[in-house]
Amino acid sequence: MKKIFNVLLILFIISFTTRESFAVNKYTKHEYQIEMRDGVRLYTIVYSPIDTSEAHPILITRTPYSVGPYGKDKFKHLPSHLVDDEYIFVYQDVRGKFMSQGKYVNMRPYIPNKNGNQVDESSDTYDTIDWLVENIPNNNGNVGIYGISYPGFYSAMSLNDSHPALKAVSPQAPIADWFVGDDMHHNGAFTLTMAYIFFSSFGRERPYPTTKWNSRIVKLDTTSYEYFLKVGPLKRVNGNYFHGKIDFWNKCMIHGTYDEFWQSRNTLNYFDKVTPAVMTVGGWYDNEDLYGTLNTYQTIERKNKNNKNILVMGPWYHGGWARSDGNTFGDMRFGSNTSEFYREEMEKRFFEYYLEGKGNFDLPEAYVFETGKNVWHKYDEWPPNNAAWQPIYFSDNNGLTFIQERKSKIDFNEYISDPN
């Protein structure tokens, strides 16, 4: 077993070195502090193709999770299916995170009709694009944005008051509403384990710009069930664990209903005048942001009749199209590398067409994978116009059924949870 592990480790190192060498041989790296309209500077890394025989489009990812590695001689893994197109790859630490200046605000609310130096994520994106197209040599004036999960949220927010150079946006597993359906609440129910673990590090305020990740205040050293049994009521969390240091946890405790705090962070309230082409991507087995994916697509579709708006849904967990081959989920097998198919036949072609003017872009309105039959379907709209809505019922054998069984005096189902 040790020999197998060593072989795999060697292969990983070789692969890592090869990909890094490829980036070093074809790209130059530059680091900038781009000034926003209010004077705050956002740390931005730009990988530009060494080949200057033609102009190249810009492809941006904005993230709260670090754009590292930092330093002009340290190169990031650039997306292998896109490097041959020689994009100018741009990675930015969002306001208040890692090496960027400013104060971080979770799901910073969008401000319509901004005045003076008012800022939000759409204005930071606009100012970034404006600087890039004016200052990065050899760009062709076309910009795209994409990202998964929280970076998917930042991609989606670029659609509000978008820069004229922004031609293509792909929000992937985007957060849309942290109370109704994504991450921290599902239908208003607080997702304790996720919020507790996530904010115990991500929610810590940094004293100054840094390349380092925050350490986690708490550590689960046993099963979640045993751990939270020991924690007890949520009102004890600050006294015994967080000590008031996690601002967003405090806000979650204060705002226990769907009030203005959460409503202002609901991205679905916006997207009124979308001009770039949009391709929203998600997975059927996404436990975190399936709600955001489907509702981002549907909101843009409902509010904007003239822009290109595409939905892609595959047999993936959260971000699985970028982190796995998409051939399996647990014991299920899907019969092909669905992730590679998506990256080569959908994502690559989407950006090629809208940023480079290449190819014949004939993707349907919705490209959806049907599990079980394990086939991709193309639809002119989503949901399909011939879809039949059917109620699903609890069955007496602890399953689900489309057939309503005999009436029962019991109108609920229950199960026993026994961690032992």
Beta strands, then each sheet from edge to edge (+ up, - down):
strand 1: 27-35
strand 2: 41-49
strand 3: 56-63
strand 4: 88-93
strand 5: 139-148
strand 6: 166-172
strand 7: 185-186
strand 8: 189-190
strand 9: 277-283
strand 10: 309-314
strand 11: 328-329
strand 12: 332-333
strand 13: 366-370
strand 14: 375-379
strand 15: 393-394
strand 16: 400-401
sheet 1: 1+ 2- 4+ 3+ 5+ 6+ 9+ 10+ 13+ 14-
sheet 2: 7+ 8-
sheet 3: 11+ 12-
sheet 4: 15+ 16-
end
